Amino acid sequence: MVCLPFGFIAAVSLIPLDLQYEELNDFNSGCRWFEPVKGRLILFPSLVEHDVEKNNTNNIRTSLSFNTFVRGEIGNKSQLTEITIG
C-alpha cells in the first residue's frame, strides 16, 4: 500500500489582500499537507479543494471516499445556534 501526503488547498483567500510574510505557517499559507496515519480518518466538506501526490511507485494506492450527513442536535441553545436535523 502506498501512503502519500494528502493536501487541502485554499480555493478562496479569506483575506483578499496581497500580504507579505516572512515565514509561512498553518494560518497564512495557501495549502496544508498531512502525512497519512494508520487508523486515522480525515473528514472534510466536499467543497474543500484537495489533492494527493502522484503515485510514482509500482505499489497499489487504495482510496476511499464517501458522503456523510449530520443527524440529531447540533449547536448550542444558549448561543441560539441549536438546531435538530432529522
MMTF fields as JSON, N, C-alpha, C and O atoms, coordinates in Angstrom:
{
  "mmtfVersion": "1.0.0",
  "mmtfProducer": "UNKNOWN",
  "numBonds": 343,
  "numAtoms": 344,
  "numGroups": 86,
  "numChains": 1,
  "numModels": 1,
  "chainsPerModel": [1],
  "groupsPerChain": [86],
  "chainIdList": ["A"],
  "bondAtomList": [4, 2, 8, 6, 12, 10, 16, 14, 20, 18, 24, 22, 28, 26, 32, 30, 36, 34, 40, 38, 44, 42, 48, 46, 52, 50, 56, 54, 60, 58, 64, 62, 68, 66, 72, 70, 76, 74, 80, 78, 84, 82, 88, 86, 92, 90, 96, 94, 100, 98, 104, 102, 108, 106, 112, 110, 116, 114, 120, 118, 124, 122, 128, 126, 132, 130, 136, 134, 140, 138, 144, 142, 148, 146, 152, 150, 156, 154, 160, 158, 164, 162, 168, 166, 172, 170, 176, 174, 180, 178, 184, 182, 188, 186, 192, 190, 196, 194, 200, 198, 204, 202, 208, 206, 212, 210, 216, 214, 220, 218, 224, 222, 228, 226, 232, 230, 236, 234, 240, 238, 244, 242, 248, 246, 252, 250, 256, 254, 260, 258, 264, 262, 268, 266, 272, 270, 276, 274, 280, 278, 284, 282, 288, 286, 292, 290, 296, 294, 300, 298, 304, 302, 308, 306, 312, 310, 316, 314, 320, 318, 324, 322, 328, 326, 332, 330, 336, 334, 340, 338],
  "bondOrderList": [1, 1, 1, 1, 1, 1, 1, 1, 1, 1, 1, 1, 1, 1, 1, 1, 1, 1, 1, 1, 1, 1, 1, 1, 1, 1, 1, 1, 1, 1, 1, 1, 1, 1, 1, 1, 1, 1, 1, 1, 1, 1, 1, 1, 1, 1, 1, 1, 1, 1, 1, 1, 1, 1, 1, 1, 1, 1, 1, 1, 1, 1, 1, 1, 1, 1, 1, 1, 1, 1, 1, 1, 1, 1, 1, 1, 1, 1, 1, 1, 1, 1, 1, 1, 1],
  "groupList": [{"groupName": "MET", "atomNameList": ["N", "CA", "C", "O"], "elementList": ["N", "C", "C", "O"], "formalChargeList": [0, 0, 0, 0], "bondAtomList": [1, 0, 2, 1, 3, 2], "bondOrderList": [1, 1, 2], "singleLetterCode": "M", "chemCompType": "L-PEPTIDE LINKING"}, {"groupName": "VAL", "atomNameList": ["N", "CA", "C", "O"], "elementList": ["N", "C", "C", "O"], "formalChargeList": [0, 0, 0, 0], "bondAtomList": [1, 0, 2, 1, 3, 2], "bondOrderList": [1, 1, 2], "singleLetterCode": "V", "chemCompType": "L-PEPTIDE LINKING"}, {"groupName": "CYS", "atomNameList": ["N", "CA", "C", "O"], "elementList": ["N", "C", "C", "O"], "formalChargeList": [0, 0, 0, 0], "bondAtomList": [1, 0, 2, 1, 3, 2], "bondOrderList": [1, 1, 2], "singleLetterCode": "C", "chemCompType": "L-PEPTIDE LINKING"}, {"groupName": "LEU", "atomNameList": ["N", "CA", "C", "O"], "elementList": ["N", "C", "C", "O"], "formalChargeList": [0, 0, 0, 0], "bondAtomList": [1, 0, 2, 1, 3, 2], "bondOrderList": [1, 1, 2], "singleLetterCode": "L", "chemCompType": "L-PEPTIDE LINKING"}, {"groupName": "PRO", "atomNameList": ["N", "CA", "C", "O"], "elementList": ["N", "C", "C", "O"], "formalChargeList": [0, 0, 0, 0], "bondAtomList": [1, 0, 2, 1, 3, 2], "bondOrderList": [1, 1, 2], "singleLetterCode": "P", "chemCompType": "L-PEPTIDE LINKING"}, {"groupName": "PHE", "atomNameList": ["N", "CA", "C", "O"], "elementList": ["N", "C", "C", "O"], "formalChargeList": [0, 0, 0, 0], "bondAtomList": [1, 0, 2, 1, 3, 2], "bondOrderList": [1, 1, 2], "singleLetterCode": "F", "chemCompType": "L-PEPTIDE LINKING"}, {"groupName": "GLY", "atomNameList": ["N", "CA", "C", "O"], "elementList": ["N", "C", "C", "O"], "formalChargeList": [0, 0, 0, 0], "bondAtomList": [1, 0, 2, 1, 3, 2], "bondOrderList": [1, 1, 2], "singleLetterCode": "G", "chemCompType": "PEPTIDE LINKING"}, {"groupName": "ILE", "atomNameList": ["N", "CA", "C", "O"], "elementList": ["N", "C", "C", "O"], "formalChargeList": [0, 0, 0, 0], "bondAtomList": [1, 0, 2, 1, 3, 2], "bondOrderList": [1, 1, 2], "singleLetterCode": "I", "chemCompType": "L-PEPTIDE LINKING"}, {"groupName": "ALA", "atomNameList": ["N", "CA", "C", "O"], "elementList": ["N", "C", "C", "O"], "formalChargeList": [0, 0, 0, 0], "bondAtomList": [1, 0, 2, 1, 3, 2], "bondOrderList": [1, 1, 2], "singleLetterCode": "A", "chemCompType": "L-PEPTIDE LINKING"}, {"groupName": "SER", "atomNameList": ["N", "CA", "C", "O"], "elementList": ["N", "C", "C", "O"], "formalChargeList": [0, 0, 0, 0], "bondAtomList": [1, 0, 2, 1, 3, 2], "bondOrderList": [1, 1, 2], "singleLetterCode": "S", "chemCompType": "L-PEPTIDE LINKING"}, {"groupName": "ASP", "atomNameList": ["N", "CA", "C", "O"], "elementList": ["N", "C", "C", "O"], "formalChargeList": [0, 0, 0, 0], "bondAtomList": [1, 0, 2, 1, 3, 2], "bondOrderList": [1, 1, 2], "singleLetterCode": "D", "chemCompType": "L-PEPTIDE LINKING"}, {"groupName": "GLN", "atomNameList": ["N", "CA", "C", "O"], "elementList": ["N", "C", "C", "O"], "formalChargeList": [0, 0, 0, 0], "bondAtomList": [1, 0, 2, 1, 3, 2], "bondOrderList": [1, 1, 2], "singleLetterCode": "Q", "chemCompType": "L-PEPTIDE LINKING"}, {"groupName": "TYR", "atomNameList": ["N", "CA", "C", "O"], "elementList": ["N", "C", "C", "O"], "formalChargeList": [0, 0, 0, 0], "bondAtomList": [1, 0, 2, 1, 3, 2], "bondOrderList": [1, 1, 2], "singleLetterCode": "Y", "chemCompType": "L-PEPTIDE LINKING"}, {"groupName": "GLU", "atomNameList": ["N", "CA", "C", "O"], "elementList": ["N", "C", "C", "O"], "formalChargeList": [0, 0, 0, 0], "bondAtomList": [1, 0, 2, 1, 3, 2], "bondOrderList": [1, 1, 2], "singleLetterCode": "E", "chemCompType": "L-PEPTIDE LINKING"}, {"groupName": "ASN", "atomNameList": ["N", "CA", "C", "O"], "elementList": ["N", "C", "C", "O"], "formalChargeList": [0, 0, 0, 0], "bondAtomList": [1, 0, 2, 1, 3, 2], "bondOrderList": [1, 1, 2], "singleLetterCode": "N", "chemCompType": "L-PEPTIDE LINKING"}, {"groupName": "ARG", "atomNameList": ["N", "CA", "C", "O"], "elementList": ["N", "C", "C", "O"], "formalChargeList": [0, 0, 0, 0], "bondAtomList": [1, 0, 2, 1, 3, 2], "bondOrderList": [1, 1, 2], "singleLetterCode": "R", "chemCompType": "L-PEPTIDE LINKING"}, {"groupName": "TRP", "atomNameList": ["N", "CA", "C", "O"], "elementList": ["N", "C", "C", "O"], "formalChargeList": [0, 0, 0, 0], "bondAtomList": [1, 0, 2, 1, 3, 2], "bondOrderList": [1, 1, 2], "singleLetterCode": "W", "chemCompType": "L-PEPTIDE LINKING"}, {"groupName": "LYS", "atomNameList": ["N", "CA", "C", "O"], "elementList": ["N", "C", "C", "O"], "formalChargeList": [0, 0, 0, 0], "bondAtomList": [1, 0, 2, 1, 3, 2], "bondOrderList": [1, 1, 2], "singleLetterCode": "K", "chemCompType": "L-PEPTIDE LINKING"}, {"groupName": "HIS", "atomNameList": ["N", "CA", "C", "O"], "elementList": ["N", "C", "C", "O"], "formalChargeList": [0, 0, 0, 0], "bondAtomList": [1, 0, 2, 1, 3, 2], "bondOrderList": [1, 1, 2], "singleLetterCode": "H", "chemCompType": "L-PEPTIDE LINKING"}, {"groupName": "THR", "atomNameList": ["N", "CA", "C", "O"], "elementList": ["N", "C", "C", "O"], "formalChargeList": [0, 0, 0, 0], "bondAtomList": [1, 0, 2, 1, 3, 2], "bondOrderList": [1, 1, 2], "singleLetterCode": "T", "chemCompType": "L-PEPTIDE LINKING"}],
  "groupTypeList": [0, 1, 2, 3, 4, 5, 6, 5, 7, 8, 8, 1, 9, 3, 7, 4, 3, 10, 3, 11, 12, 13, 13, 3, 14, 10, 5, 14, 9, 6, 2, 15, 16, 5, 13, 4, 1, 17, 6, 15, 3, 7, 3, 5, 4, 9, 3, 1, 13, 18, 10, 1, 13, 17, 14, 14, 19, 14, 14, 7, 15, 19, 9, 3, 9, 5, 14, 19, 5, 1, 15, 6, 13, 7, 6, 14, 17, 9, 11, 3, 19, 13, 7, 19, 7, 6],
  "groupIdList": [1, 2, 3, 4, 5, 6, 7, 8, 9, 10, 11, 12, 13, 14, 15, 16, 17, 18, 19, 20, 21, 22, 23, 24, 25, 26, 27, 28, 29, 30, 31, 32, 33, 34, 35, 36, 37, 38, 39, 40, 41, 42, 43, 44, 45, 46, 47, 48, 49, 50, 51, 52, 53, 54, 55, 56, 57, 58, 59, 60, 61, 62, 63, 64, 65, 66, 67, 68, 69, 70, 71, 72, 73, 74, 75, 76, 77, 78, 79, 80, 81, 82, 83, 84, 85, 86],
  "secStructList": [7, 7, 7, 7, 7, 3, 3, 3, 3, 7, 1, 1, 7, 1, 1, 7, 1, 7, 7, 7, 7, 1, 1, 7, 7, 6, 6, 6, 1, 1, 3, 3, 3, 3, 7, 7, 7, 6, 6, 7, 7, 7, 7, 7, 7, 6, 6, 1, 3, 3, 3, 3, 7, 7, 7, 7, 1, 1, 1, 7, 7, 7, 7, 7, 7, 7, 7, 7, 7, 7, 7, 3, 3, 3, 1, 7, 4, 4, 4, 6, 7, 7, 3, 3, 3, 7],
  "xCoordList": [0.846, 0.0, 0.89, 1.906, 0.514, 1.27, 0.608, -0.607, 1.382, 0.869, 1.546, 2.679, 0.851, 1.379, 0.715, -0.412, 1.391, 0.773, -0.519, -0.666, -1.44, -2.758, -2.873, -2.521, -3.357, -3.372, -4.695, -5.512, -4.891, -6.024, -5.494, -4.447, -6.209, -5.789, -6.831, -8.029, -6.386, -7.297, -7.753, -6.982, -9.01, -9.537, -9.796, -9.603, -10.234, -10.525, -9.791, -9.882, -9.068, -8.353, -9.342, -10.274, -9.144, -10.013, -9.745, -10.626, -8.539, -8.167, -7.744, -6.668, -8.57, -8.268, -7.197, -7.362, -6.122, -5.021, -3.753, -3.617, -2.85, -1.576, -0.581, 0.242, -0.657, 0.208, 1.523, 1.553, 2.587, 3.91, 4.249, 4.118, 4.682, 5.009, 6.486, 7.053, 7.092, 8.48, 8.575, 9.572, 7.527, 7.521, 6.091, 5.16, 5.913, 4.584, 4.273, 5.161, 2.979, 2.523, 1.126, 0.635, 0.465, -0.869, -1.924, -2.969, -1.684, -2.699, -2.553, -3.519, -1.383, -1.214, -0.806, -0.639, -0.645, -0.259, -1.493, -2.59, -1.299, -2.413, -2.782, -3.767, -1.99, -2.308, -1.778, -0.952, -2.27, -1.856, -1.798, -2.77, -0.657, -0.465, -0.42, 0.08, -0.952, -0.981, -0.323, -0.588, 0.525, 1.092, 0.054, -0.564, -0.147, -1.111, -0.718, 0.462, -1.721, -1.514, -2.464, -3.67, -1.93, -2.756, -3.865, -3.612, -5.096, -6.246, -6.875, -7.865, -6.335, -6.883, -7.745, -7.381, -8.894, -9.822, -9.916, -10.137, -9.752, -9.874, -11.191, -11.376, -12.103, -13.388, -13.322, -12.802, -13.851, -13.855, -15.007, -15.454, -15.489, -16.585, -16.157, -15.01, -17.075, -16.746, -16.363, -15.721, -16.735, -16.382, -14.93, -14.435, -14.242, -12.834, -11.973, -12.004, -11.201, -10.317, -9.217, -8.639, -8.933, -7.949, -7.128, -7.496, -6.009, -5.075, -4.244, -4.138, -3.66, -2.72, -1.578, -1.785, -0.363, 0.784, 0.649, 0.012, 1.249, 1.231, 1.958, 3.011, 1.38, 1.984, 3.014, 2.657, 4.286, 5.365, 5.977, 7.108, 5.238, 5.733, 4.921, 3.939, 5.324, 4.558, 3.546, 2.816, 3.495, 2.555, 1.167, 1.023, 0.157, -1.232, -1.602, -1.329, -2.224, -2.74, -4.253, -4.938, -4.764, -6.193, -6.777, -6.251, -7.871, -8.545, -9.99, -10.588, -10.534, -11.926, -12.558, -12.016, -13.692, -14.425, -15.9, -16.408, -16.57, -17.988, -18.596, -17.884, -19.919, -20.656, -21.274, -21.687, -21.334, -21.96, -22.757, -22.486, -23.718, -24.566, -24.762, -24.778, -24.909, -25.129, -26.595, -27.478, -26.854, -28.215, -28.236, -27.243, -29.364, -29.517, -29.391, -29.594, -29.051, -28.945, -27.504, -26.564, -27.358, -26.048, -26.186, -27.294, -25.088, -25.128, -25.267, -25.075, -25.602, -25.676, -26.905, -27.04, -27.812, -29.055, -28.816, -29.499, -27.854, -27.6, -27.029, -27.155, -26.4, -25.864, -26.796, -26.446, -27.988, -29.016, -28.551, -28.925, -27.735, -27.258, -27.738, -27.351, -28.587, -29.044, -30.018, -30.9, -29.847, -30.75, -30.823, -29.843, -31.994, -32.172, -32.342, -33.222, -31.487, -31.547, -31.998, -31.341, -33.1, -33.671, -33.492, -33.929],
  "yCoordList": [-1.177, 0.0, 1.239, 1.279, 2.234, 3.48, 4.519, 4.704, 5.19, 6.253, 7.558, 7.818, 8.373, 9.648, 10.782, 10.629, 11.913, 13.061, 13.482, 13.343, 13.992, 14.42, 15.899, 16.313, 16.711, 18.147, 18.823, 18.366, 19.932, 20.822, 22.116, 22.607, 22.672, 23.894, 24.969, 24.717, 26.164, 27.287, 27.821, 28.472, 27.547, 27.967, 29.475, 30.123, 30.023, 31.445, 31.983, 31.426, 33.064, 33.67, 34.292, 34.981, 34.054, 34.654, 36.143, 36.902, 36.556, 37.967, 38.372, 37.979, 39.153, 39.477, 40.569, 41.497, 40.465, 41.415, 40.66, 39.479, 41.315, 40.692, 40.982, 41.891, 40.214, 40.418, 39.684, 38.602, 40.255, 39.643, 39.014, 39.668, 37.76, 37.043, 36.688, 36.327, 36.79, 36.373, 34.851, 34.263, 34.215, 32.777, 32.268, 32.859, 31.169, 30.582, 29.667, 29.016, 29.625, 28.73, 28.244, 28.536, 27.503, 26.945, 28.022, 27.736, 29.229, 30.282, 31.194, 31.856, 31.25, 32.176, 31.509, 32.201, 30.199, 29.531, 29.112, 29.0, 28.883, 28.548, 27.076, 26.69, 26.24, 24.824, 24.211, 24.802, 23.024, 22.295, 20.83, 20.279, 20.178, 18.772, 17.934, 18.376, 16.713, 15.779, 14.474, 13.956, 13.949, 12.623, 11.595, 11.776, 10.527, 9.5, 8.846, 8.611, 8.555, 7.858, 6.666, 6.832, 5.476, 4.268, 4.402, 4.745, 4.127, 4.183, 5.559, 5.707, 6.572, 7.936, 8.235, 7.913, 8.857, 9.252, 10.77, 11.359, 11.398, 12.852, 13.161, 12.794, 13.826, 14.234, 15.715, 16.512, 16.084, 17.486, 17.716, 16.781, 18.959, 19.266, 19.029, 19.289, 18.539, 18.205, 19.418, 19.266, 20.611, 21.806, 22.226, 23.097, 21.624, 21.953, 21.277, 20.057, 22.091, 21.535, 20.724, 21.162, 19.546, 18.663, 17.972, 17.971, 17.383, 16.806, 15.737, 15.725, 14.848, 13.854, 13.784, 13.948, 13.539, 13.464, 12.279, 11.278, 12.397, 11.341, 10.106, 10.21, 8.941, 7.672, 7.28, 6.818, 7.469, 7.144, 5.773, 5.504, 4.91, 3.572, 2.531, 2.865, 1.29, 0.186, -0.382, -1.317, 0.171, -0.283, 0.28, 1.355, -0.447, -0.022, 0.948, 0.695, 2.056, 3.003, 2.803, 2.813, 2.626, 2.435, 3.679, 4.167, 4.203, 5.383, 5.042, 4.18, 5.711, 5.523, 6.895, 7.773, 7.087, 8.348, 8.029, 7.027, 8.888, 8.69, 9.998, 10.914, 10.083, 11.23, 10.848, 9.705, 11.79, 11.559, 12.799, 13.895, 12.633, 13.741, 13.724, 12.664, 14.907, 15.057, 14.796, 15.226, 14.081, 13.866, 14.169, 13.971, 14.648, 14.92, 16.395, 17.246, 16.686, 18.071, 18.557, 17.893, 19.729, 20.359, 21.814, 22.348, 22.447, 23.841, 23.976, 23.016, 25.172, 25.491, 26.339, 27.428, 25.854, 26.541, 27.928, 28.884, 28.044, 29.322, 30.36, 31.561, 29.903, 30.837, 30.991, 31.615, 30.403, 30.471, 29.862, 30.333, 28.815, 28.138, 26.694, 25.946, 26.3, 24.907, 24.606, 25.408, 23.439, 23.006, 21.468, 20.803, 20.928, 19.481, 19.077, 19.575, 18.17, 17.671, 16.225, 15.397, 15.916, 14.58, 13.807, 12.657],
  "zCoordList": [0.0, 0.0, 0.0, 0.695, -0.769, -0.857, 0.034, -0.03, 0.854, 1.723, 1.352, 1.756, 0.588, 0.147, 0.91, 1.381, 1.039, 1.716, 1.028, -0.186, 1.813, 1.37, 1.688, 2.792, 0.748, 0.99, 0.741, -0.058, 1.446, 1.239, 0.659, 1.082, -0.308, -0.979, -0.724, -0.856, -0.36, -0.124, -1.478, -2.184, -1.843, -3.141, -3.177, -4.205, -2.042, -1.947, -0.733, 0.36, -0.935, 0.182, 1.151, 0.735, 2.438, 3.446, 3.59, 3.993, 3.263, 3.324, 1.913, 1.461, 1.208, -0.192, -0.333, -1.125, 0.417, 0.345, -0.026, 0.294, -0.684, -1.028, 0.089, -0.026, 1.16, 2.316, 2.121, 1.533, 2.602, 2.518, 3.864, 4.899, 3.867, 5.089, 5.097, 4.066, 6.244, 6.383, 6.462, 6.042, 7.006, 7.19, 7.042, 7.59, 6.301, 6.142, 7.311, 7.861, 7.691, 8.748, 8.396, 7.306, 9.301, 9.04, 8.813, 8.227, 9.254, 9.18, 7.972, 7.594, 7.357, 6.244, 4.926, 3.921, 4.907, 3.671, 2.878, 3.426, 1.584, 0.705, 0.689, 0.06, 1.384, 1.421, 2.717, 3.412, 3.017, 4.229, 3.874, 3.357, 4.146, 3.818, 5.085, 6.119, 4.993, 6.112, 5.696, 4.611, 6.55, 6.32, 6.776, 7.825, 6.013, 6.418, 7.736, 7.999, 8.56, 9.83, 9.84, 9.66, 10.046, 10.054, 11.091, 12.245, 10.666, 11.569, 11.699, 12.416, 11.029, 11.126, 9.908, 8.777, 10.157, 9.106, 9.132, 10.19, 7.993, 7.896, 7.199, 6.039, 7.887, 7.319, 6.982, 7.762, 5.812, 5.413, 4.439, 3.774, 4.353, 3.423, 1.979, 1.616, 1.163, -0.22, -1.051, -2.09, -0.628, -1.391, -1.184, -1.9, -0.22, 0.022, -1.041, -1.2, -1.768, -2.787, -2.104, -1.109, -2.644, -2.03, -3.111, -4.286, -2.694, -3.644, -2.945, -1.719, -3.728, -3.217, -4.221, -5.424, -3.716, -4.611, -5.564, -5.235, -6.739, -7.744, -7.216, -6.587, -7.483, -7.079, -8.14, -9.224, -7.816, -8.751, -8.474, -8.88, -7.787, -7.469, -8.227, -8.89, -8.13, -8.716, -7.725, -8.055, -6.523, -5.493, -5.756, -6.338, -5.329, -5.497, -4.385, -3.211, -4.762, -3.774, -3.696, -4.719, -2.497, -2.286, -1.646, -0.646, -2.216, -1.681, -1.374, -2.018, -0.406, -0.008, 0.113, 0.784, -0.526, -0.371, -0.169, -0.673, 0.567, 0.84, 1.298, 1.71, 1.226, 1.746, 3.078, 3.276, 3.974, 5.27, 5.667, 5.178, 6.533, 6.937, 8.444, 9.07, 9.015, 10.447, 10.756, 10.015, 11.864, 12.356, 13.837, 14.536, 14.311, 15.733, 16.036, 15.17, 17.282, 17.722, 17.603, 18.041, 17.002, 16.919, 17.332, 17.372, 17.633, 18.046, 19.552, 20.298, 19.98, 21.397, 21.67, 21.112, 22.525, 22.82, 23.416, 23.049, 24.329, 24.985, 24.022, 24.259, 22.936, 21.938, 20.729, 19.727, 20.855, 19.808, 18.475, 17.402, 18.565, 17.359, 17.297, 16.4, 18.255, 18.325, 17.197, 16.888, 16.588, 15.529, 15.595, 15.929, 15.272, 15.211, 13.757, 13.054, 13.322, 11.951, 12.013, 12.644, 11.371, 11.461, 10.287, 10.232]
}
